[in-house]
Amino acid sequence: MGRYVIRRLVVGAVVLTGVLLLTFLLIHCMPGDPVRSMLGDAAQSADVVALRHRLGLDLPIAEQLRRYLLNIARLDLGRSVYSSQPVMMLVSRSFRYTLVLALAALSIGTLSGVPLGAFAALKDRGWGSAISAAASAAWAVPVFWLAPMLTLGLAVKLGLLPVSGCETAVHMVLPALTLAVPTAAYLTRMTKARVEAVVVCDFVRALRARGLRESRVVALHVLPNALVPLLSVVALLFGNLLAGAVITESVFAWPGMGRLLVTSIAHRDYPVIQACVLVAACLYVGLNLAADLLHAALDPRVREGLD
Amino acid sequence: MGSSLTSRPASGDDAARGWQRRRHGHSDRSTSAVDARLGAGLLLLALPAVLTLYSMLLPVDSYTAASLPERLSGPDWRHPLGTDELGRDVLRRISVGARVSLVLSVSVVLIAGLAGLLVGSTAGYGGGAVDHTAVFLVDTFLSFPPMLLALALVAVLGTGLTQLFVGLAISTWPGYARIARSLVVALRGRGFVEALRALGASNTRIIFRHLLPHIAGPMLVQAMLDVPAVLLMEGGMSFLGLGVQPPDPSWGAMIDEGRRHLVDDPALVVVPGAAVLLTVLGLNLLGEALAARMDPRRA
C-alpha cells in the first residue's frame, strides 16, 4: 500500500505541475496583445503600459513564470482587471456556492442512480429494461435545454419554485435538479453494468450453490463488489459538477465558479479566467487522487496490480 | 507514471472501460437487443440527416433574413414550425443548425482522433522518453474538465467557428491518445510484433500495417461515443454565446434566444431542444450498438 500511495502521489504532483504550466501558458497563447483586448481598442497607450506592468507582462517570460509560481504558493492570484477585487476572494466566495450545489446534485444523483441501476440489473425484464431506456434518454438530455424546461414547468407554470437567484435554500432546488438528472442517468448505467458483471461471477454462483438466501448474496457480496469501482466514477462526476456547472449556474443566476467564469470571459478578465481554470483543474486532480487512494484501500487488487 | 493511464478514469474513457468490461465477458445482452439499438439509433438519426439535406436545398441567407412583421408567428403552411423573434423561419434555422452541429462535431472527433492516434501509438510503441513526455502531456490535458478547457481556449482565442473547432479538438484529443497508447503497449510485447521485427519490418510499417488494424476497433467505438459528447459541448458553448456566432444558427444558440420567450412562445425552446435530444440519443444508441458489435469476444 505504501508504495502505491507514494507512486500515486508522485503522479499527482507531476500532473499538477503540468496543470500549472498549461494555465500559465494559456494567456501567452493569445493571438495579439492580451492587455489590448482586455482594455479594448479605444484604450490610451499609457493605460496599456500601466496594466501590462501591473500584470507583470512586460517582464521576461522566465521571470513571469517565477512570479506566477511564487504567487500561487502564497495563494495570491492577483486582482481582477474588471472589478479590481482580489481574485482569490472572488474565486473562494463563488466556490462555496458551487460546492453546495454540487454536493446537493451529487447526493440526489447518487441516491437515485445507484439503487435504480442495481434494481435494473437484478430484474432482467420489464422494469429493468424500462429503467435502462429511461436512463439512456435522460443521459441524452442537454443541460442547456433541461434548465429552461424545468424553469418553464416548475417555476413558471406551476409556480412552485423561484426562477433564479440564490437568496434561500429553495433557490437551489431547480439548479440541483438540473444537475442531478445527468448524474443519476450516468450512475444508473454504470451501476447496472457493474452489477451485471458481478452477478455472473463464479463466486456468486458458489454462494448460491451453498444455499445462501438471494437477498444475502446481493446485499453482502454482489453490491460491495460492484460498488467499490464506482467510487472513482462518483469522484469524476463530482469533479465535473464542481467545474462543469457553467451552464446551469448561468441559467439560474447561481453565483458559483461556473458563472464567474462565464462573466469573466464576457469581461475579458483574464486573471479571473486563469484562476477559475486552475482551481477547477486542481480540484479535478485532487478528487481523482483521493478516489484512487480510497479505491486502493478498499480493493487490494488495485494496489497489487500496479507493481 | 504509465500506470496512471490505466488506473485513473477520464471522461473520455467510456469506450475503453466498456471494452474491458465486455472483454471480461459478462454482457448478456442478446444480439437482438443490439440490433434493436442499432435500428432505433439509425431511425433517430434520420431526423438530423433529413434536416441536413433540406438545409442544402435552401437558398443562401434564407435562414438569416429577418422579417419583423412575421415575428413569433405560430406554425402555418409557409413556416411549418413558426418563426422566431426576428421573424426567421424556425424549420430552416433548425436544418442549418443540424448541418453546422453535425459537421463540426464529426470533424472535431476525426481530427482529435487522428491526432490522438498518432501521438498515442508513437508513444506506446516508442516507449522511453517519448512515452514519458506524451503521458505527461496527455495526463495534464486530461486534468482539465473538457468543457472548461474548451471555454478557456475560446476565451483566449476569441469567438468564431475556427476557434470553437480548435477549442473542442484540443480538449478532445488526449482521450484518444490515452486509449491508443494503452492498446499499443498491450500489443507491443506480442509474438507477432517480435516476429515482424525479426523479419526486418520498419517501425512505421509495424505501426501502420499491423498495429493499427488491431486498435482501430476500440478507437472507432470511442469516436462514435464522442460525437454526441462533442455535439453537446458545442451546443452548450453556443448556448452561452461562446460557440457558433449569430447570425449563423445553432441549436444551442436557438435555445438561448428562445428563452426570452419561454412563456409566450415555448416552442422556440422546445423544438431545438428536441432536435438535440433526439440526435444525441440516436448517436448514443448507434455508438453503443457499434461497441457491442465490434467486441471480438461476441462475434
Boltz contact constraints between the chains, C-beta under 6 A:
constraints:
  - contact:
      token1: [A, 11]
      token2: [B, 1]
      max_distance: 6.0
  - contact:
      token1: [A, 11]
      token2: [B, 4]
      max_distance: 6.0
  - contact:
      token1: [A, 15]
      token2: [B, 139]
      max_distance: 6.0
  - contact:
      token1: [A, 15]
      token2: [B, 143]
      max_distance: 6.0
  - contact:
      token1: [A, 18]
      token2: [B, 136]
      max_distance: 6.0
  - contact:
      token1: [A, 18]
      token2: [B, 140]
      max_distance: 6.0
  - contact:
      token1: [A, 19]
      token2: [B, 140]
      max_distance: 6.0
  - contact:
      token1: [A, 19]
      token2: [B, 143]
      max_distance: 6.0
  - contact:
      token1: [A, 22]
      token2: [B, 140]
      max_distance: 6.0
  - contact:
      token1: [A, 26]
      token2: [B, 156]
      max_distance: 6.0
  - contact:
      token1: [A, 29]
      token2: [B, 156]
      max_distance: 6.0
  - contact:
      token1: [A, 30]
      token2: [B, 156]
      max_distance: 6.0
  - contact:
      token1: [A, 140]
      token2: [B, 277]
      max_distance: 6.0
  - contact:
      token1: [A, 140]
      token2: [B, 280]
      max_distance: 6.0
  - contact:
      token1: [A, 140]
      token2: [B, 281]
      max_distance: 6.0
  - contact:
      token1: [A, 140]
      token2: [B, 284]
      max_distance: 6.0
  - contact:
      token1: [A, 141]
      token2: [B, 277]
      max_distance: 6.0
  - contact:
      token1: [A, 142]
      token2: [B, 232]
      max_distance: 6.0
  - contact:
      token1: [A, 142]
      token2: [B, 235]
      max_distance: 6.0
  - contact:
      token1: [A, 142]
      token2: [B, 276]
      max_distance: 6.0
  - contact:
      token1: [A, 144]
      token2: [B, 236]
      max_distance: 6.0
  - contact:
      token1: [A, 144]
      token2: [B, 239]
      max_distance: 6.0
  - contact:
      token1: [A, 144]
      token2: [B, 252]
      max_distance: 6.0
  - contact:
      token1: [A, 144]
      token2: [B, 255]
      max_distance: 6.0
  - contact:
      token1: [A, 145]
      token2: [B, 255]
      max_distance: 6.0
  - contact:
      token1: [A, 145]
      token2: [B, 273]
      max_distance: 6.0
  - contact:
      token1: [A, 148]
      token2: [B, 259]
      max_distance: 6.0
  - contact:
      token1: [A, 148]
      token2: [B, 262]
      max_distance: 6.0
  - contact:
      token1: [A, 148]
      token2: [B, 269]
      max_distance: 6.0
  - contact:
      token1: [A, 152]
      token2: [B, 262]
      max_distance: 6.0
  - contact:
      token1: [A, 152]
      token2: [B, 266]
      max_distance: 6.0
  - contact:
      token1: [A, 156]
      token2: [B, 263]
      max_distance: 6.0
  - contact:
      token1: [A, 197]
      token2: [B, 21]
      max_distance: 6.0
  - contact:
      token1: [A, 197]
      token2: [B, 26]
      max_distance: 6.0
  - contact:
      token1: [A, 200]
      token2: [B, 26]
      max_distance: 6.0
  - contact:
      token1: [A, 232]
      token2: [B, 9]
      max_distance: 6.0
  - contact:
      token1: [A, 236]
      token2: [B, 9]
      max_distance: 6.0
  - contact:
      token1: [A, 240]
      token2: [B, 145]
      max_distance: 6.0
  - contact:
      token1: [A, 243]
      token2: [B, 145]
      max_distance: 6.0
  - contact:
      token1: [A, 243]
      token2: [B, 148]
      max_distance: 6.0
  - contact:
      token1: [A, 244]
      token2: [B, 145]
      max_distance: 6.0
  - contact:
      token1: [A, 244]
      token2: [B, 147]
      max_distance: 6.0
  - contact:
      token1: [A, 247]
      token2: [B, 236]
      max_distance: 6.0
  - contact:
      token1: [A, 262]
      token2: [B, 240]
      max_distance: 6.0
  - contact:
      token1: [A, 265]
      token2: [B, 155]
      max_distance: 6.0
  - contact:
      token1: [A, 273]
      token2: [B, 155]
      max_distance: 6.0
  - contact:
      token1: [A, 277]
      token2: [B, 152]
      max_distance: 6.0
  - contact:
      token1: [A, 280]
      token2: [B, 148]
      max_distance: 6.0
  - contact:
      token1: [A, 281]
      token2: [B, 143]
      max_distance: 6.0
  - contact:
      token1: [A, 281]
      token2: [B, 144]
      max_distance: 6.0
  - contact:
      token1: [A, 284]
      token2: [B, 143]
      max_distance: 6.0
  - contact:
      token1: [A, 284]
      token2: [B, 145]
      max_distance: 6.0
  - contact:
      token1: [A, 285]
      token2: [B, 143]
      max_distance: 6.0
  - contact:
      token1: [A, 288]
      token2: [B, 8]
      max_distance: 6.0
  - contact:
      token1: [A, 292]
      token2: [B, 7]
      max_distance: 6.0
  - contact:
      token1: [A, 306]
      token2: [B, 3]
      max_distance: 6.0
